[in-house]
């Protein structure tokens, strides 16, 4: 019950803030030091004038980035795969801005969800 109340509180605090600390999306491609994830919902949230779909964000992965499964097991960068659903916690909060170029963020933590 305490976890449920904590989750609801975090959602409400995030909804009232103009900052986002994490995003959820599908990995569209994997590059040498970053992944590209589908982030159209984030783009629409950041810039109300955008109605684009299929927008992707570059998520830079550093040596400090923790990658794990939903169950908490550690993963390596090489174990990431296209079409994985991931939640990415950012190094710095994402502030509401006008989106005029591709968004790039540094990942603090990536959680990979089981594919259905």
C-alpha distances in whole Angstrom, upper triangle without the diagonal:
4,5,5,6,9,10,11,12,14,16,17,18,20,21,23,25,28,27,25,24,23,25,24,27,30,32,36,38,38,41,42,39,37,35,35,32,32,31,32,29,29,33,33,30,32,35,35,39,38,37,38,36,37,36,36,35,36,33,35,34,35,35,32,30,28,27,25,23,20,19,21,24,27,29,33,34,37,34,33,34,35,33,29,26,25,23,25,24,27,29,30,28,30,31,32,36,38,38,42,42,40,36,36,33,33,30,28,25,25,23,25,23,24,27,27
4,5,5,6,9,10,10,12,14,15,16,18,20,21,23,26,25,23,22,22,24,24,27,30,32,35,37,37,39,40,38,35,34,34,32,32,30,32,29,28,32,32,29,31,34,34,38,37,37,38,36,37,36,35,33,34,32,33,32,33,33,30,28,26,26,24,23,20,19,20,24,26,28,32,33,36,33,32,34,35,33,29,26,25,22,24,22,25,27,27,25,27,29,30,34,37,37,41,40,38,35,34,31,31,28,25,23,24,22,24,23,25,28,28
4,5,5,6,9,10,10,12,14,15,16,18,20,21,24,22,21,19,19,20,20,23,26,28,32,33,33,36,37,34,32,30,31,28,28,27,29,26,25,29,29,26,28,32,32,36,35,34,35,33,33,33,31,30,31,28,30,29,30,30,27,25,22,22,20,19,16,16,17,20,23,25,28,29,32,29,28,30,31,29,26,23,21,18,20,19,22,24,25,23,25,27,28,32,34,34,38,37,35,32,31,28,27,24,22,20,20,18,20,19,21,24,25
4,5,5,6,9,10,11,12,14,15,17,19,20,23,22,20,19,19,20,19,23,25,28,31,34,34,36,38,35,33,31,31,28,28,26,27,24,24,28,28,25,27,30,30,34,33,32,33,32,32,31,31,30,31,29,31,30,32,32,29,27,24,24,22,21,17,18,19,23,25,27,30,31,33,31,29,30,31,29,26,22,21,19,21,20,23,25,26,23,25,26,27,31,33,33,37,37,35,32,31,29,28,26,24,22,22,19,21,20,21,24,24
4,5,5,6,9,10,11,12,14,15,17,18,22,21,20,19,19,21,21,25,27,30,33,36,36,38,39,37,34,32,32,29,29,27,28,25,25,28,28,25,27,30,30,34,33,33,34,33,33,33,32,31,32,30,32,31,33,33,30,28,26,26,24,23,20,21,21,25,27,29,32,33,36,33,32,33,33,31,28,25,23,20,22,20,23,25,25,23,24,26,26,30,33,33,37,37,35,32,32,29,29,26,25,23,23,22,24,22,25,27,27
4,5,5,6,9,10,10,12,14,15,16,20,18,17,16,16,18,19,23,26,28,31,33,33,35,36,34,31,30,30,27,27,25,27,24,23,26,26,23,25,28,29,32,32,32,33,32,32,31,30,28,30,27,29,28,29,30,27,25,23,23,22,21,18,19,19,23,24,27,29,30,33,31,29,31,31,30,27,23,21,18,19,17,20,22,22,20,22,23,24,28,31,31,35,35,33,29,29,26,26,23,21,20,20,19,22,21,23,26,27
4,5,5,6,9,10,11,12,14,15,18,17,15,14,14,15,16,19,22,25,28,30,30,33,34,31,29,27,27,24,24,22,23,20,20,23,23,20,22,26,26,30,29,29,29,28,28,27,27,25,27,24,27,26,28,29,26,23,21,21,20,19,16,17,18,21,23,25,27,28,31,28,27,28,28,26,23,20,18,15,17,15,18,20,21,18,20,21,22,26,29,29,32,32,30,27,27,24,24,21,20,18,18,17,19,18,21,23,23
4,5,5,6,9,10,10,12,14,17,17,16,16,16,17,17,21,24,27,30,32,33,35,37,34,31,29,29,26,25,23,24,20,20,23,23,20,22,25,25,28,28,28,29,28,29,28,28,27,28,26,29,29,31,32,29,26,25,25,23,22,19,21,21,25,27,28,31,31,34,32,29,30,30,28,26,22,20,17,19,18,20,23,22,19,20,21,22,26,28,28,32,32,31,28,28,26,26,24,22,21,21,20,22,20,23,25,25
4,5,5,6,9,10,11,12,16,15,15,15,16,17,19,22,26,28,31,33,34,36,37,34,31,30,30,27,26,24,25,21,20,24,23,20,22,25,25,29,28,29,30,29,30,29,29,27,29,27,29,29,30,31,28,26,25,25,24,24,21,22,22,26,28,29,32,32,35,33,31,32,32,30,28,24,22,19,19,17,19,21,21,18,19,20,21,25,27,28,32,32,31,28,28,25,25,23,22,21,22,21,23,23,26,28,28
4,5,5,6,8,10,11,14,12,11,11,12,14,15,19,23,25,28,30,30,32,33,30,28,26,26,23,23,21,22,19,17,21,21,17,19,22,23,27,26,27,27,27,27,26,25,24,25,23,25,25,26,28,25,22,21,22,21,21,19,20,20,24,25,26,28,28,31,30,27,29,29,27,25,21,19,15,16,14,16,18,17,14,16,17,18,22,25,25,29,29,27,24,24,21,22,20,18,17,18,18,20,20,23,25,26
4,5,5,6,9,10,13,12,11,11,12,13,14,17,21,23,26,29,29,31,33,30,27,26,25,22,21,18,19,16,15,19,18,15,17,20,20,24,23,24,25,24,25,24,23,22,24,23,25,26,27,29,26,24,23,23,22,22,19,21,21,25,26,27,29,29,32,30,27,28,28,26,23,20,18,15,16,14,16,19,18,15,16,16,17,21,23,23,27,28,26,23,24,21,22,20,19,18,19,18,20,19,22,24,25
4,5,5,6,9,12,12,12,13,14,16,17,21,24,27,29,32,33,35,36,33,30,29,28,25,24,21,21,18,17,20,19,15,17,20,20,24,24,24,26,26,27,26,26,25,27,25,28,29,30,32,29,27,26,26,26,25,23,25,25,28,29,30,33,32,35,33,31,32,31,29,27,23,21,18,19,17,19,21,20,16,17,17,17,21,23,24,28,29,28,25,26,23,24,23,22,22,22,22,24,23,26,28,28
4,5,5,6,10,10,10,11,13,15,17,21,25,27,29,32,32,34,35,32,29,28,27,25,24,21,22,18,17,20,19,15,17,20,20,24,24,25,26,26,27,26,26,24,26,24,26,27,28,30,27,25,24,25,25,25,23,25,25,28,29,30,32,31,34,33,30,32,31,30,28,24,22,18,18,16,17,19,17,14,15,14,15,19,22,23,27,28,27,23,24,22,22,21,20,20,21,21,24,24,27,29,30
4,5,5,8,7,7,8,10,12,14,18,21,23,26,28,29,30,32,29,26,24,24,21,20,17,18,15,13,16,16,12,13,17,17,21,21,22,23,23,24,22,22,20,22,21,23,24,26,28,25,22,22,23,23,23,21,24,23,27,27,28,29,28,32,30,28,29,28,26,24,21,19,15,15,13,14,16,15,11,11,12,12,16,19,20,23,24,23,20,20,18,19,18,18,18,19,19,21,22,25,26,27
4,6,8,9,9,11,12,13,15,18,22,25,27,29,30,32,34,31,28,26,25,22,21,17,17,14,13,15,14,11,12,15,15,19,19,20,22,22,23,22,22,21,23,23,25,27,28,31,28,26,26,26,26,26,23,26,26,29,30,30,32,31,34,32,29,30,29,27,26,22,20,17,17,16,17,19,17,14,13,13,12,16,18,19,23,24,24,21,22,20,22,21,21,21,21,21,23,23,26,27,28
4,7,9,10,13,15,16,18,22,25,28,30,32,33,34,36,33,30,29,27,25,24,20,20,17,15,17,16,13,14,16,16,20,21,22,24,24,26,24,25,23,26,25,27,29,30,32,30,27,28,28,28,29,27,29,29,32,32,33,34,33,37,35,33,33,32,31,29,26,24,20,20,18,18,20,18,14,14,13,12,16,19,20,24,25,25,22,24,22,23,23,23,23,24,24,27,26,30,31,32
4,5,8,10,13,15,17,21,24,26,28,30,31,32,33,30,27,26,25,23,22,19,19,16,14,16,15,12,12,15,15,19,20,21,23,24,25,23,23,21,23,22,24,26,27,30,27,25,25,26,27,28,26,29,28,31,31,31,32,31,35,34,31,32,31,30,28,25,22,19,18,16,16,17,14,11,11,9,9,13,16,18,22,23,23,19,21,19,20,20,20,21,22,23,26,26,29,31,32
4,7,10,13,14,17,20,23,25,27,28,29,30,32,28,26,25,23,21,21,17,17,15,12,13,13,9,9,11,13,16,17,19,20,22,23,20,21,19,21,20,22,24,26,29,26,24,25,26,27,28,27,30,29,32,31,31,32,31,34,33,30,31,30,29,28,24,22,19,18,16,15,16,13,10,8,6,6,9,13,14,18,19,19,17,18,17,19,19,20,21,22,23,26,26,30,31,32
4,7,9,11,15,18,21,22,24,26,26,27,28,25,22,22,21,19,19,15,16,14,11,13,14,10,9,13,14,18,18,20,21,21,22,19,19,16,18,17,19,21,22,25,22,21,22,23,24,25,24,27,26,28,28,28,29,27,30,30,27,28,27,26,25,22,19,16,14,12,11,13,10,6,5,5,6,10,13,14,18,18,18,15,15,14,15,16,16,17,19,20,23,24,27,28,30
4,6,8,11,14,18,19,21,23,23,24,26,23,20,19,18,16,16,13,14,12,9,11,13,10,9,13,15,18,17,19,19,19,20,17,16,14,16,14,17,18,20,23,20,18,19,20,21,22,21,24,23,25,25,25,25,24,27,26,23,25,24,23,21,18,16,12,11,9,9,11,9,6,5,7,8,11,14,14,18,18,17,13,14,12,13,13,13,14,15,16,19,20,24,25,27
4,7,11,14,17,18,21,22,22,23,24,21,18,17,17,16,16,14,16,14,11,14,16,13,13,16,18,21,20,22,22,21,21,18,17,14,15,13,15,16,17,20,17,15,15,16,18,19,18,21,19,22,21,21,22,21,25,24,21,23,23,22,20,17,14,10,8,6,6,8,7,5,6,9,11,14,17,17,20,19,18,14,14,11,11,10,10,11,12,14,17,18,22,23,26
4,7,10,14,15,17,19,19,20,22,19,16,15,15,12,13,11,14,12,10,13,15,13,13,16,19,21,20,20,20,19,18,16,15,12,13,11,14,14,16,19,16,14,14,14,15,16,15,18,17,20,19,19,20,19,22,21,18,20,19,18,16,13,10,7,5,4,6,9,9,8,8,11,13,16,18,17,20,19,17,13,13,10,11,9,10,9,9,11,13,15,18,20,22
4,7,10,12,14,16,17,19,21,18,15,13,12,9,10,8,10,9,7,11,13,11,12,15,17,20,17,18,17,16,15,13,12,10,12,10,13,15,17,20,18,15,15,15,15,16,15,19,18,20,20,19,20,18,21,20,17,17,17,15,14,11,8,6,5,7,8,12,12,11,10,13,13,16,17,16,19,18,15,12,12,10,12,10,12,11,10,11,12,13,17,17,20
4,7,10,12,15,16,19,21,19,15,13,12,8,8,7,10,9,9,12,14,13,14,17,19,21,18,18,17,15,14,13,11,11,13,11,15,16,19,21,20,16,16,14,14,14,13,17,17,19,19,18,19,17,20,18,15,15,14,12,11,7,6,4,6,9,11,15,16,14,13,16,17,19,20,18,21,20,17,14,14,13,14,12,14,12,10,9,10,10,13,14,16
4,7,9,12,14,16,19,18,14,11,9,6,5,6,9,9,10,12,14,14,16,18,19,21,18,17,15,13,11,11,9,9,11,11,15,16,19,22,21,17,17,15,15,15,14,18,18,20,19,18,19,17,18,17,13,13,11,9,8,6,6,7,8,12,13,17,18,17,15,18,18,20,20,18,20,19,16,14,14,14,15,13,16,14,11,11,10,10,13,12,14
4,6,9,11,15,18,17,14,10,8,5,5,8,11,12,13,15,16,17,19,20,22,23,20,19,16,13,11,11,9,10,12,12,15,16,19,22,22,18,18,15,15,14,15,18,19,19,19,17,17,15,16,15,11,10,8,5,6,4,6,9,11,14,16,19,21,20,18,21,22,23,23,20,22,20,16,15,15,15,17,15,17,15,12,11,10,10,12,10,13
4,6,7,11,14,14,10,7,6,4,7,10,13,14,15,16,18,19,20,22,24,25,21,20,18,15,12,12,9,10,10,10,13,13,17,19,20,16,16,14,15,14,15,19,19,19,18,15,15,12,13,12,9,7,5,5,5,6,7,10,11,15,16,19,20,20,19,22,23,23,24,20,22,19,16,15,14,14,15,14,16,15,11,12,10,11,13,12,15
4,7,10,14,14,11,8,6,5,6,10,12,15,15,16,18,20,21,22,24,24,20,19,16,13,10,10,8,10,10,11,14,15,19,21,22,19,20,17,18,18,19,23,23,23,21,18,18,15,15,15,11,9,5,6,8,10,11,14,14,18,18,21,22,22,21,23,24,24,23,20,21,18,14,15,14,16,17,16,19,18,15,16,14,15,16,14,17
4,7,10,11,9,6,5,7,10,13,15,18,18,18,21,23,23,24,26,26,23,22,19,16,13,13,10,10,9,11,12,13,17,19,21,18,19,16,18,19,20,23,23,22,21,17,16,13,13,13,10,8,6,8,10,12,13,15,15,18,19,21,23,23,22,25,25,25,25,21,21,18,15,15,14,15,16,16,19,18,15,16,15,16,18,16,19
4,7,8,6,4,6,9,12,15,18,20,20,20,23,25,24,26,28,29,25,25,22,20,16,15,12,12,10,10,10,11,14,16,18,15,16,14,16,17,20,23,22,21,18,15,13,9,9,11,8,7,7,10,11,13,13,15,15,18,18,19,22,23,22,25,26,26,26,23,23,20,16,16,14,15,15,14,17,16,14,16,14,17,18,17,20
4,6,5,6,8,11,15,17,20,22,21,21,25,26,25,26,29,29,26,27,23,22,18,17,13,12,9,10,9,10,13,15,17,15,17,16,19,20,23,25,24,23,20,17,14,10,11,13,11,11,11,14,15,17,16,18,16,19,18,19,21,23,22,25,27,26,26,23,22,19,15,15,13,14,14,14,17,17,16,18,17,20,21,21,24
4,6,8,11,14,18,20,23,25,24,24,28,28,27,29,32,32,29,30,27,25,22,20,17,15,12,11,10,9,11,13,16,14,17,16,19,21,24,26,24,23,20,16,13,10,10,13,12,13,14,17,17,19,18,20,18,20,19,19,22,24,23,27,28,28,28,25,25,21,18,17,15,15,14,15,17,18,16,19,18,22,23,23,27
4,7,10,13,17,18,22,24,22,22,26,26,25,27,30,31,28,29,26,25,22,19,16,13,10,9,6,6,7,10,12,11,14,13,17,19,22,24,22,21,18,15,12,9,11,13,12,14,15,18,17,18,16,17,15,17,15,15,18,20,20,23,26,25,26,23,23,20,16,15,12,12,11,11,14,14,14,17,17,21,23,23,27
4,7,10,13,15,18,20,18,19,22,23,22,24,27,27,24,25,22,21,18,16,12,10,6,5,4,5,8,12,13,11,13,12,16,18,20,23,21,21,18,15,13,9,11,13,11,12,12,15,14,15,13,14,12,14,13,14,16,18,17,21,23,22,23,20,20,17,14,12,9,9,9,9,12,13,12,15,15,18,20,21,24
4,6,10,12,15,17,16,17,20,21,20,22,25,26,23,23,20,18,15,13,10,8,6,5,7,8,11,14,15,12,14,12,15,16,18,21,20,20,17,15,13,9,11,12,9,9,9,11,11,12,11,12,11,14,13,15,17,18,17,21,22,22,23,19,20,17,13,12,10,10,10,10,13,13,11,13,13,15,18,17,21
4,7,9,12,14,14,14,17,18,18,19,22,22,19,19,16,15,11,10,6,5,5,6,9,11,14,18,18,15,17,15,17,18,20,23,22,22,20,18,16,13,14,15,11,11,9,11,11,12,11,13,11,14,14,16,18,18,16,19,20,20,20,17,17,14,11,10,9,10,12,12,15,15,13,15,14,16,18,18,20
4,6,9,11,11,12,15,16,16,18,20,21,18,17,15,12,10,8,5,5,7,7,11,13,16,19,19,16,17,15,16,17,18,21,21,21,20,18,17,14,16,16,12,11,9,9,9,9,8,10,10,13,13,16,17,17,15,18,19,19,19,16,18,15,12,11,10,11,13,12,15,14,12,13,12,14,16,15,18
4,6,8,9,10,12,14,14,16,17,18,15,14,11,9,6,6,4,6,9,11,14,16,20,23,23,19,20,18,19,19,19,23,23,24,23,21,21,18,19,19,15,14,11,10,11,10,10,11,12,15,15,19,19,18,16,18,18,18,18,15,17,15,12,11,12,13,16,15,18,17,14,15,14,15,17,16,18
4,5,5,6,9,10,11,12,14,15,12,12,10,9,7,6,5,6,9,11,14,17,20,23,23,19,20,19,20,20,20,24,24,25,24,22,22,20,22,21,17,17,14,13,14,11,11,11,11,14,14,17,17,15,13,15,14,15,15,12,14,13,11,9,11,12,15,14,17,17,15,16,16,16,19,18,20
4,5,5,6,9,10,10,11,12,9,8,7,5,6,5,7,9,12,14,18,20,24,27,26,23,24,23,24,23,23,27,27,28,28,26,26,24,25,25,21,20,17,15,16,14,14,14,15,17,17,20,19,18,14,16,14,14,14,11,14,13,11,11,13,15,18,18,21,20,18,19,19,19,21,20,21
4,6,5,6,9,10,10,12,10,9,9,8,9,9,10,11,15,16,19,21,25,28,27,23,24,23,23,23,22,25,26,28,28,26,27,25,27,26,22,21,19,17,17,14,14,13,14,16,16,20,19,16,13,14,13,14,14,12,15,16,14,13,15,16,18,18,20,20,18,18,19,18,21,20,21
4,5,5,6,8,10,12,10,11,11,11,11,9,10,9,13,13,17,19,22,25,24,21,22,21,22,23,22,25,25,27,26,25,26,24,26,25,22,21,19,18,18,15,14,12,12,13,13,16,15,13,10,11,10,11,12,10,13,13,12,10,12,12,15,15,18,18,17,17,18,19,22,22,23
4,5,5,6,8,9,7,8,8,9,10,7,9,9,13,14,17,20,23,27,26,23,24,24,25,26,25,29,28,30,29,28,28,25,27,27,23,23,21,20,20,18,17,16,15,16,15,18,17,14,11,11,9,9,9,7,10,10,10,9,12,13,17,17,20,20,19,21,21,22,25,24,26
4,6,5,5,7,5,6,8,9,11,10,12,13,16,18,21,24,27,30,29,26,27,26,28,28,26,30,30,32,32,30,31,28,31,30,26,26,23,21,22,19,19,18,18,19,18,21,19,17,13,13,10,11,10,9,12,13,13,12,16,17,20,20,23,23,22,23,23,23,26,25,26
4,6,6,9,9,10,11,12,14,12,14,14,17,18,21,23,26,29,28,25,26,26,27,27,25,29,29,31,31,30,30,28,31,30,27,26,24,23,22,20,18,17,16,17,16,19,17,14,11,10,8,9,10,10,14,15,15,13,16,16,19,19,21,21,21,22,23,23,26,26,27
4,6,9,9,11,12,14,15,12,14,13,16,17,19,22,25,28,27,24,26,26,27,28,27,30,30,32,31,30,30,28,31,30,27,27,25,24,24,21,20,18,17,17,15,18,15,12,9,8,5,6,7,7,11,12,12,11,14,14,17,18,20,21,21,22,24,25,28,28,29
4,5,6,9,10,13,15,12,14,14,17,19,22,25,27,31,30,27,29,29,30,31,30,34,33,35,34,33,33,31,33,33,29,29,27,25,26,23,22,21,20,20,19,21,18,16,12,11,7,6,5,6,9,11,13,12,15,17,20,21,24,25,24,26,27,27,30,30,31
4,5,8,10,13,16,14,17,17,20,22,25,28,31,34,33,30,31,31,32,32,31,35,35,37,36,35,36,33,35,35,31,31,28,27,27,25,24,22,22,22,22,24,22,19,15,13,10,10,8,9,12,15,16,15,19,20,23,24,26,27,26,27,28,28,31,31,31
4,7,9,13,15,14,17,18,21,23,26,29,32,36,35,32,34,33,35,35,34,38,37,39,39,37,37,34,37,36,33,32,29,28,29,26,26,25,24,25,24,26,24,21,18,16,12,11,8,9,11,14,15,16,20,21,25,26,29,29,29,30,30,31,33,32,33
4,6,9,12,10,13,15,18,20,24,27,30,33,33,30,31,31,32,32,31,35,35,37,36,34,34,31,33,33,29,28,25,24,25,23,23,22,22,23,22,25,23,20,17,16,13,12,9,8,10,12,13,13,17,19,23,24,27,27,26,27,28,28,30,29,30
4,7,10,10,13,15,19,21,25,28,31,35,34,31,32,31,32,32,31,34,35,36,36,34,34,32,33,33,29,27,24,23,24,22,22,22,22,24,24,27,25,23,19,19,16,15,13,11,13,14,15,16,19,21,25,25,28,28,26,27,27,27,29,27,28
4,7,7,10,13,16,19,23,25,29,32,32,29,30,29,30,30,29,33,33,35,34,32,32,29,30,30,26,25,21,20,22,20,21,21,21,23,23,26,24,22,19,19,17,16,13,11,12,13,12,14,17,19,23,24,27,27,25,26,25,25,27,25,26
4,6,9,12,16,18,22,24,28,31,31,28,29,27,28,27,27,30,31,32,32,30,30,27,28,27,23,22,18,17,19,17,18,19,19,22,22,25,25,23,19,20,18,18,16,14,15,15,13,14,17,19,22,23,26,25,23,23,22,22,24,22,23
4,6,10,13,16,19,22,25,29,29,25,26,24,25,25,25,29,29,30,29,27,27,24,24,24,20,18,15,14,16,15,16,17,18,21,21,24,24,22,19,21,19,19,18,14,15,14,12,13,15,18,21,21,24,23,21,21,20,20,22,20,21
4,7,10,13,16,19,23,26,26,23,25,23,25,25,25,29,29,29,28,26,26,23,24,24,20,19,16,15,16,15,16,16,16,19,18,21,21,19,16,18,16,16,14,11,12,11,8,9,12,14,18,18,21,21,19,20,20,21,23,21,23
4,7,10,13,16,19,23,23,20,21,20,22,22,22,26,26,26,25,23,22,19,20,20,17,16,13,13,14,13,13,14,13,16,16,18,18,18,15,17,17,16,16,12,13,11,8,8,9,11,14,15,18,18,16,18,17,19,21,20,22
4,6,10,13,16,20,20,17,19,18,20,21,21,25,24,25,23,21,20,17,19,20,16,16,14,14,15,14,13,13,11,13,12,15,15,15,12,15,15,15,15,11,13,10,6,5,6,8,11,12,15,16,14,16,17,18,21,21,23
4,6,10,13,16,17,14,17,16,19,20,21,25,24,24,22,19,18,15,17,18,15,15,14,15,15,15,13,13,11,13,12,13,14,15,13,16,17,17,17,14,14,11,8,6,5,6,9,10,14,14,13,16,16,19,21,21,24
4,6,10,13,13,11,13,12,15,17,19,22,20,21,18,16,15,12,15,16,13,14,14,15,14,14,11,11,8,10,9,11,12,13,12,16,18,18,19,16,17,14,11,9,6,5,6,6,10,11,10,13,14,17,20,20,23
4,7,10,11,9,12,12,16,18,20,23,21,21,18,16,14,11,14,16,13,15,15,17,16,16,14,14,11,12,10,10,12,14,14,17,20,20,21,18,19,16,13,11,7,6,5,6,9,11,11,14,16,19,22,22,26
4,7,8,6,9,9,13,16,18,21,18,18,15,13,11,8,12,13,12,14,15,17,16,16,13,13,10,11,10,10,13,16,16,20,22,23,24,22,23,20,17,14,11,9,6,6,8,9,9,13,14,18,20,22,25
4,5,5,9,10,14,18,20,22,19,18,15,14,12,10,13,15,14,17,19,21,19,20,16,16,13,13,12,10,14,17,18,21,24,25,26,24,25,22,19,17,13,11,8,7,8,10,11,15,17,20,23,25,28
4,6,8,10,14,17,20,21,18,17,14,13,10,10,13,15,15,18,21,23,21,21,18,18,15,15,14,13,16,19,21,24,27,28,30,28,29,26,23,21,17,15,11,10,10,11,13,16,17,21,24,26,29
4,6,9,13,16,19,20,16,16,13,13,12,12,15,16,16,20,22,23,21,21,17,16,14,12,12,10,14,17,19,22,26,27,29,27,29,26,23,20,17,14,10,9,7,9,11,14,17,20,23,25,29
4,6,10,13,16,17,14,14,11,11,10,9,13,14,13,16,18,20,17,17,14,13,10,10,10,9,13,15,17,21,24,25,27,25,27,24,21,18,15,12,8,6,5,5,7,11,13,17,20,22,25
4,6,10,12,14,10,10,8,8,9,9,13,13,12,16,18,19,16,16,13,12,10,10,11,11,15,17,19,22,25,27,29,27,29,27,24,21,18,15,12,8,6,5,6,8,11,14,17,20,23
4,7,10,12,9,9,6,5,6,7,10,9,9,12,15,16,13,13,10,10,9,10,12,14,17,19,20,24,26,28,29,27,29,27,23,21,18,15,13,9,9,6,5,6,8,11,14,16,20
4,7,8,5,5,4,5,8,10,12,10,10,13,16,16,12,12,10,10,11,12,15,16,19,20,22,25,28,30,32,29,32,29,26,23,21,18,16,12,11,8,6,5,6,9,11,14,17
4,5,5,5,7,7,10,12,13,10,10,13,15,15,11,11,9,10,12,14,17,19,22,22,23,27,29,31,33,31,33,31,27,25,23,20,19,15,14,11,8,5,5,6,8,11,14
4,5,8,10,11,14,15,17,14,13,15,17,15,12,10,9,9,12,13,17,19,22,22,23,26,28,30,32,30,33,31,28,25,24,21,20,16,16,12,10,6,6,5,7,11,13
4,6,9,11,15,17,18,15,15,17,20,19,15,14,13,13,15,16,20,22,25,25,26,29,31,34,36,34,37,35,31,29,27,24,23,19,18,14,12,9,9,9,9,13,15
4,6,9,13,15,17,14,15,17,20,20,16,15,13,13,14,14,18,19,22,23,25,28,30,33,35,33,36,34,30,27,25,22,20,17,15,11,11,8,9,10,12,16,18
4,7,10,13,15,12,13,16,19,19,15,16,14,15,16,17,19,21,24,25,27,30,33,35,37,35,37,35,31,28,26,23,21,17,16,13,12,10,10,11,12,16,18
4,7,10,12,10,11,15,18,19,15,16,14,14,15,15,18,19,22,24,25,29,32,33,35,33,35,33,29,27,24,21,19,15,14,11,10,9,10,13,14,17,20
4,7,8,6,8,11,15,16,13,14,12,14,14,16,18,19,22,24,25,29,31,32,34,32,33,31,27,25,22,20,18,14,14,11,9,9,9,12,13,15,19
4,5,5,7,11,14,16,14,16,14,15,15,16,18,18,22,24,25,29,31,32,34,31,32,29,26,24,21,19,16,14,14,12,11,11,11,14,16,17,21
4,5,6,9,12,14,12,14,13,15,14,16,16,17,21,23,23,27,29,30,31,28,29,26,22,21,18,16,14,12,13,12,10,12,11,15,16,17,21
4,6,8,11,14,13,15,15,17,17,19,20,21,24,26,26,30,32,33,33,30,31,28,24,23,20,19,18,16,17,15,13,14,13,16,16,17,21
4,6,10,12,10,13,13,15,16,18,20,21,25,26,26,30,32,33,34,31,32,29,25,24,21,20,19,16,17,15,12,12,10,13,13,14,17
4,7,9,7,10,10,13,13,16,18,19,22,24,23,27,29,30,30,27,29,26,22,20,18,17,16,14,16,13,10,10,8,11,12,12,16
4,6,6,9,10,14,15,18,20,22,25,25,25,28,29,30,30,27,28,25,22,21,19,19,19,16,18,16,13,13,10,11,11,11,14
4,6,9,10,14,15,19,20,23,25,25,24,27,28,28,28,25,26,23,19,19,18,18,19,17,20,18,14,14,11,12,13,11,14
4,6,9,13,15,18,20,23,25,25,24,27,27,28,28,25,26,24,20,19,19,19,20,18,20,18,14,14,10,10,11,8,11
4,6,10,12,16,18,21,23,23,22,26,26,28,28,25,27,25,21,20,19,18,18,16,18,15,11,10,7,7,8,7,10
4,7,10,14,16,19,21,21,20,23,24,25,26,23,26,24,20,19,18,17,18,15,17,14,10,8,6,5,7,7,10
4,6,10,13,16,18,17,17,20,22,23,24,22,24,22,19,17,16,14,14,11,13,10,7,5,5,6,9,10,13
4,7,10,13,15,14,14,18,19,21,23,21,24,22,19,16,15,13,13,10,11,8,6,5,7,8,12,13,16
4,6,10,12,11,12,15,17,19,21,19,22,20,17,14,12,10,9,6,7,6,5,6,9,11,15,16,19
4,7,9,9,10,14,16,18,21,20,22,21,18,15,13,10,9,6,6,5,6,8,12,14,18,20,22
4,5,6,8,11,14,16,19,18,20,18,16,12,10,7,6,5,5,7,9,12,15,17,21,23,25
4,7,9,12,16,17,20,19,21,20,18,14,11,8,6,6,5,8,11,14,17,20,24,26,29
4,6,9,13,14,17,17,19,18,17,13,11,8,8,9,9,12,14,17,20,22,26,28,31
4,6,10,12,15,15,18,18,17,13,12,9,10,11,11,13,15,17,20,22,26,27,30
4,7,9,12,12,15,14,13,10,10,8,10,11,13,15,16,18,20,22,26,27,29
4,6,10,11,14,15,15,12,13,12,14,15,16,18,19,22,24,26,29,30,32
4,7,9,12,14,14,12,14,14,17,18,19,21,22,23,26,27,30,30,32
4,6,9,11,12,11,13,14,17,19,21,23,23,26,27,29,32,32,34
4,6,9,11,11,14,16,19,21,24,25,25,27,29,30,33,33,34
4,6,8,8,11,13,17,19,22,24,23,25,26,28,31,30,32
4,7,9,12,15,19,21,24,26,25,28,29,30,33,32,34
4,6,9,13,16,19,22,24,23,26,26,28,31,30,32
4,6,10,14,16,19,21,20,22,23,25,27,27,29
4,7,10,13,16,17,17,20,21,23,26,25,28
4,7,10,13,15,15,18,19,22,25,25,28
4,6,9,12,12,15,17,20,23,24,27
4,7,9,11,14,16,20,23,24,27
4,6,7,11,13,16,20,21,24
4,7,10,13,17,20,22,25
4,7,10,13,16,19,22
4,6,10,13,15,18
4,6,10,12,15
4,7,9,12
4,6,9
4,6
4
